[in-house]
Amino acid sequence: MPDRIRKGPSALLLCMMGIVACNVRFVQLTGAADPLWLAPLYVVTLAAPFLVRFREHVVYRGVWNLAIVLVFLRLVLHASTAELAFVLDDGLMLALLCQVHVLNNLRREQRPDLLFLNSYLIAVITGYITVDLSFAFTFLVYAPLFVVGLHLQNLDPFHTGRHALAVRAAWRESLRRSALLVGVTLLAFFFFPRDFNRPALFASYFDFEGDASTYEVGFSPRLEFGGIEQQALQSDRLVMRVDLVDGEAGSVPRFWRGATLSEPTRSGGWEPAEADLPASSVVRDPDWESRWQGLRLIRSGGAEAWTGEVRDVTRVRVTRAGGAEQRLFLPREAFSVELDPIHTAGELLVGADGTAAYSNPGELRFELQLGREPRDPAPRAPSALELAPFIEQPVSLYNQSARTLARELSRRVPEGAGAVEVASEFAAYLASRYPYRVPGAEGAARTLDEFLGTDAGGHCELFASALATMLRSRTIPARVVSGYVLARPLPGERSMAIRARDAHAWVEVYSAEKGGWFPVDPTPQQVLSGAGGGWLTGTVAALEERWATLTSFDAGSRSRFLQSLVSLPGSLLRGAENHLGPLSGLVLLLVLLILRARAARPGPPATVIAMSRAFDRAGLRLGPHETPREGLQRAHASEVDPEQLEALGAAVHAHERDRYAGVGAAQGG
């Protein structure tokens, strides 16, 4: 085909545009800068083919450089007056500014080495901060652009025309090299998996959680109202997967506890009591019994223990995704916890309230046995002194509305009603009277007083805090619990997922007639239906789950992967034995399709094969843009054996006759 010259922007310029756009996206994903600050950089980057034509004009260069200096001074001023964590934010913005400046002001005689070096540093730094699926997709776009850009900048000077064949060859070669680099990286990742016990390098400086624009619904070990200025994101990030082993899906508890918050603060929030925090050593709480090598924990004794025979046992296998959340998130119905024997690199930390954590934030697998609490023999009832901390609350303006509402609702409850009836009445009123609002939603209540005194509505933490405060004002022991709520499973479903958006807060109430603590949820139930967002949401969630498996890859994950490889042949043989007929038909059909495709695919002409062999015997090879005639001329100029040169000339002439004969026949037809 003719070697046509590409018109319009050069391939290198378009490649550099893609690299800079990916850099802006990298920084956006870290939350280090507000999207409003990044929007002009996106616009100027995409406008590069239009702006680059003015780079030689004095007015354009003057205005551009003045704007760069003003923004640079603004960043320096902010960096000199802010904390060290914000210096990294300003550094990333300055690096982006440098990228956009180079893209739109690079002269013909200059090379874009600074742009490639700067983009590599941005990718490395932001990759250390973010590990979500969006970063992975952006990096898959960035990597081939980076490699092909390095290739293109060595073909011709900047902004000269690119031959179409040369550009396509550069893309093919760069994609192959990118695939090779990704493969080598995955192999290195497999042989040297992540060590979650080792603290991250500069972790204290790479914390962008305070950015309200990136706040998402998730587990919190304490309740603090206010401070959320933008609506929280409801992420589908996988937290845990619950697989049913024995029993019915309907018997799996909905509430999975992460922390109990029994101490109210004067500002209206809730904190865990010091005694309820997980111990700082491996399971030395007397209410738990443990042993390593398959670390099995069984509740035995204590006010909240299960004793005697457990009825209606349900077994589930839980996989906790890797991440910052180190809690095990156990339902109250759990009476046996067995960790995967592979997990020996961390410590299991257990609190007096029955919550547990594991010191290694990598992927964790454990098995639970769930059952109903037996009534005989009954556990020891706590004394009034032991229950006193769950009734106390500070006198504060922040809880005045809740105490007043509790006095009014008490008139609806029959005299002498127990904790169960009072809690049910209060919870039903809150769920029917106040609407649910996502945290940070526009117009939503920010404090407990605003929540109860207006129709603004609020999130689950406000509902739980209101109910716990109201019950305590009526001398009923109560505490707030934070964790996750499991959506009701579909009929026949045996695998259930708990995601970040399923984070929830509810209340546990103590009742002697119930024989202990029982959960009460005052949040409107329609918001806990767990309805999905369609096939697209499910697909994205599945991809994020697979990506989370990769980012949480540790030594335990590698051991399980090797075990699955060892057992794979046996599994395939067993599957083949069970489905021998359909499998044989499928293999036969596949063989027939391959044979048909090979027969239908035309091979190269005989003259092309003969010419290629003649070039090989002569020790020559055609270049990517060299015609057979040009190769023959090069052979005449080099020291090639006369006999081989004559055979090469005959092969080239035969190929040209065959080609021209084909062209003539096509034109005649």
WOZISUL-V46248 format. One record per backbone hydrogen bond with DSSP energy under -1.0 kcal/mol. CO is the residue of the C=O (numbers start at 1). NH is the residue of the N-H. E is the energy in kcal/mol with one decimal. If there is no record, write none. Layout:
# WOZISUL-V46248
co & nh & e
CO & NH & E
CO & NH & E
This chain:
# WOZISUL-V46248
co & nh & e
2 & 4 & -1.6
4 & 164 & -1.9
10 & 14 & -2.0
11 & 15 & -2.1
12 & 16 & -2.6
13 & 17 & -2.3
14 & 18 & -2.0
15 & 19 & -1.9
16 & 20 & -2.5
17 & 21 & -2.5
18 & 22 & -2.2
19 & 23 & -2.0
20 & 24 & -2.3
21 & 25 & -2.0
22 & 26 & -2.6
23 & 27 & -2.1
24 & 28 & -2.1
25 & 29 & -2.2
26 & 30 & -1.1
27 & 32 & -1.0
34 & 37 & -1.3
34 & 38 & -1.2
35 & 39 & -1.8
38 & 42 & -2.0
39 & 43 & -2.2
40 & 44 & -2.7
41 & 45 & -2.0
42 & 46 & -2.4
43 & 47 & -1.5
45 & 48 & -1.4
47 & 50 & -1.0
47 & 51 & -2.4
48 & 52 & -2.6
51 & 54 & -2.0
52 & 55 & -1.2
54 & 57 & -1.8
57 & 61 & -2.1
58 & 62 & -2.5
59 & 63 & -2.7
60 & 64 & -2.6
61 & 65 & -2.5
62 & 66 & -2.1
63 & 67 & -2.2
64 & 68 & -2.2
65 & 69 & -2.4
66 & 70 & -2.2
67 & 71 & -2.3
68 & 72 & -2.5
69 & 73 & -2.5
70 & 74 & -2.0
71 & 75 & -2.2
72 & 76 & -2.4
73 & 77 & -2.5
74 & 78 & -2.1
75 & 79 & -2.6
76 & 80 & -1.9
86 & 90 & -2.5
87 & 91 & -2.4
88 & 92 & -2.4
89 & 93 & -2.1
90 & 94 & -2.4
91 & 95 & -2.2
92 & 96 & -2.2
93 & 97 & -2.4
94 & 98 & -2.1
95 & 99 & -2.0
96 & 100 & -2.5
97 & 101 & -2.1
98 & 102 & -2.5
99 & 103 & -2.3
100 & 104 & -1.8
102 & 106 & -1.1
107 & 110 & -1.3
112 & 116 & -1.6
113 & 117 & -2.4
114 & 118 & -2.6
115 & 119 & -2.3
116 & 120 & -1.9
117 & 121 & -1.9
118 & 122 & -2.2
119 & 123 & -2.3
120 & 124 & -2.2
121 & 125 & -2.5
122 & 126 & -2.5
123 & 127 & -1.8
124 & 128 & -1.2
126 & 130 & -2.6
132 & 136 & -1.4
133 & 137 & -2.3
134 & 138 & -2.2
135 & 139 & -2.6
136 & 140 & -2.0
137 & 141 & -1.1
138 & 142 & -2.4
139 & 143 & -3.0
141 & 145 & -1.2
142 & 146 & -2.7
143 & 147 & -2.2
144 & 148 & -2.8
145 & 149 & -2.1
146 & 150 & -1.9
147 & 151 & -1.7
148 & 152 & -2.7
149 & 153 & -2.2
152 & 155 & -1.6
152 & 156 & -1.0
157 & 160 & -1.5
162 & 6 & -2.2
163 & 167 & -2.2
164 & 168 & -2.3
165 & 169 & -2.4
166 & 170 & -2.2
167 & 171 & -2.3
168 & 172 & -2.4
169 & 173 & -2.5
170 & 174 & -2.5
171 & 175 & -2.6
172 & 176 & -1.9
173 & 177 & -2.2
174 & 178 & -2.7
175 & 179 & -2.4
176 & 180 & -2.2
177 & 181 & -2.4
178 & 182 & -2.5
179 & 183 & -2.3
180 & 184 & -2.4
181 & 185 & -2.3
182 & 186 & -2.4
183 & 187 & -2.1
184 & 188 & -2.5
185 & 189 & -2.5
186 & 190 & -1.9
187 & 191 & -2.3
188 & 192 & -2.0
200 & 203 & -1.6
202 & 205 & -1.3
202 & 206 & -1.0
208 & 211 & -1.7
211 & 214 & -1.6
212 & 215 & -1.2
215 & 233 & -2.4
223 & 270 & -1.4
233 & 217 & -3.1
233 & 235 & -1.0
235 & 501 & -1.7
237 & 500 & -2.3
239 & 321 & -2.3
240 & 498 & -3.1
241 & 319 & -2.4
242 & 496 & -3.1
243 & 317 & -3.0
246 & 315 & -1.6
248 & 251 & -1.5
249 & 252 & -1.5
254 & 486 & -3.0
256 & 484 & -2.3
257 & 330 & -1.1
259 & 482 & -2.5
261 & 480 & -2.1
263 & 271 & -2.6
265 & 268 & -1.6
269 & 265 & -2.7
270 & 223 & -2.7
271 & 263 & -2.4
275 & 352 & -1.1
285 & 288 & -1.8
287 & 300 & -1.8
289 & 298 & -1.5
291 & 296 & -1.2
295 & 339 & -2.4
297 & 337 & -2.4
298 & 289 & -1.2
302 & 305 & -1.4
311 & 372 & -1.5
314 & 370 & -3.6
315 & 245 & -2.8
315 & 246 & -1.7
316 & 368 & -2.7
317 & 243 & -2.9
318 & 366 & -2.4
319 & 241 & -1.9
320 & 364 & -2.3
326 & 358 & -2.8
330 & 257 & -1.6
331 & 334 & -1.7
333 & 371 & -1.8
335 & 299 & -1.2
336 & 369 & -1.9
337 & 297 & -3.1
338 & 367 & -3.0
340 & 343 & -1.8
342 & 344 & -1.3
347 & 359 & -2.8
348 & 283 & -1.7
349 & 357 & -2.8
350 & 279 & -2.0
351 & 354 & -1.5
355 & 351 & -2.8
356 & 328 & -2.4
357 & 349 & -3.4
361 & 323 & -2.8
364 & 320 & -3.6
365 & 340 & -2.5
366 & 318 & -3.4
367 & 338 & -2.7
368 & 316 & -2.1
369 & 335 & -2.5
369 & 336 & -1.0
370 & 314 & -3.0
383 & 387 & -1.6
384 & 388 & -1.1
387 & 390 & -1.5
388 & 391 & -1.9
388 & 392 & -1.5
390 & 478 & -2.0
399 & 403 & -2.0
400 & 404 & -2.2
401 & 405 & -2.4
402 & 406 & -2.0
403 & 407 & -1.7
404 & 408 & -1.7
405 & 409 & -2.4
406 & 410 & -1.6
409 & 412 & -1.7
414 & 417 & -1.7
418 & 422 & -2.2
419 & 423 & -2.6
420 & 424 & -2.1
421 & 425 & -2.2
422 & 426 & -2.5
423 & 427 & -2.5
424 & 428 & -2.4
425 & 429 & -1.9
426 & 430 & -2.2
427 & 431 & -2.4
428 & 432 & -1.7
429 & 433 & -2.2
430 & 434 & -2.0
435 & 458 & -1.7
438 & 441 & -2.4
439 & 232 & -3.2
441 & 444 & -2.0
447 & 451 & -2.2
448 & 452 & -2.2
449 & 453 & -1.7
457 & 445 & -2.8
458 & 437 & -2.2
459 & 463 & -1.5
460 & 464 & -2.8
461 & 465 & -2.4
462 & 466 & -2.2
463 & 467 & -2.2
464 & 468 & -2.6
465 & 469 & -2.2
466 & 470 & -2.4
467 & 471 & -2.6
468 & 472 & -2.3
469 & 473 & -1.9
471 & 474 & -1.0
471 & 476 & -2.3
472 & 475 & -1.9
477 & 510 & -1.9
479 & 508 & -2.7
480 & 261 & -3.9
481 & 506 & -2.4
482 & 258 & -2.2
482 & 259 & -1.9
483 & 504 & -2.4
484 & 256 & -2.9
490 & 493 & -2.2
494 & 244 & -3.2
496 & 242 & -3.5
498 & 239 & -2.8
498 & 240 & -2.1
499 & 502 & -2.0
500 & 503 & -1.6
502 & 485 & -2.2
504 & 483 & -2.5
506 & 481 & -2.9
507 & 520 & -3.2
508 & 479 & -1.8
509 & 518 & -2.2
511 & 516 & -1.9
516 & 511 & -1.9
518 & 509 & -2.7
520 & 507 & -2.2
524 & 527 & -1.2
525 & 528 & -1.7
534 & 538 & -2.1
535 & 539 & -2.4
536 & 540 & -2.6
537 & 541 & -2.5
538 & 542 & -2.3
539 & 543 & -2.4
540 & 544 & -2.6
541 & 545 & -2.1
542 & 546 & -2.2
543 & 547 & -2.5
544 & 548 & -2.5
545 & 549 & -1.7
546 & 550 & -1.5
547 & 551 & -2.7
548 & 552 & -1.7
550 & 553 & -1.5
553 & 194 & -1.6
554 & 558 & -2.2
555 & 559 & -2.1
556 & 560 & -2.2
557 & 561 & -2.1
558 & 562 & -2.4
559 & 563 & -2.2
560 & 564 & -2.2
561 & 565 & -2.0
562 & 566 & -2.2
563 & 567 & -2.1
567 & 571 & -2.1
568 & 572 & -2.7
569 & 573 & -2.5
570 & 574 & -2.5
571 & 575 & -2.4
572 & 576 & -2.5
573 & 577 & -2.4
574 & 578 & -1.8
575 & 579 & -1.4
579 & 583 & -2.0
580 & 584 & -2.3
581 & 585 & -2.1
582 & 586 & -2.1
583 & 587 & -2.4
584 & 588 & -2.4
585 & 589 & -2.3
586 & 590 & -2.2
587 & 591 & -2.3
588 & 592 & -2.2
589 & 593 & -2.2
590 & 594 & -2.1
591 & 595 & -2.5
592 & 596 & -2.4
593 & 597 & -2.3
594 & 598 & -2.3
595 & 599 & -2.1
596 & 600 & -2.1
597 & 601 & -1.3
605 & 609 & -1.9
606 & 610 & -2.6
607 & 611 & -2.3
608 & 612 & -2.4
609 & 613 & -2.0
610 & 614 & -2.0
611 & 615 & -2.3
612 & 616 & -2.0
613 & 617 & -2.4
614 & 618 & -1.6
615 & 620 & -2.7
616 & 619 & -1.3
623 & 626 & -1.2
627 & 631 & -2.3
628 & 632 & -2.2
629 & 633 & -2.1
630 & 634 & -2.1
631 & 635 & -1.7
632 & 636 & -1.9
633 & 637 & -1.6
638 & 640 & -1.5
641 & 645 & -2.7
642 & 646 & -2.7
643 & 647 & -2.4
644 & 648 & -2.3
645 & 649 & -2.4
646 & 650 & -2.2
647 & 651 & -2.1
648 & 652 & -2.4
649 & 653 & -2.5
650 & 654 & -2.3
651 & 655 & -2.2
652 & 656 & -2.3
653 & 657 & -2.5
654 & 658 & -2.3
655 & 659 & -2.3
656 & 660 & -2.9
657 & 661 & -2.5
658 & 662 & -1.8
659 & 663 & -2.2
660 & 664 & -2.8
661 & 665 & -2.3
662 & 666 & -2.1
663 & 667 & -2.3
664 & 668 & -2.8
665 & 669 & -2.4
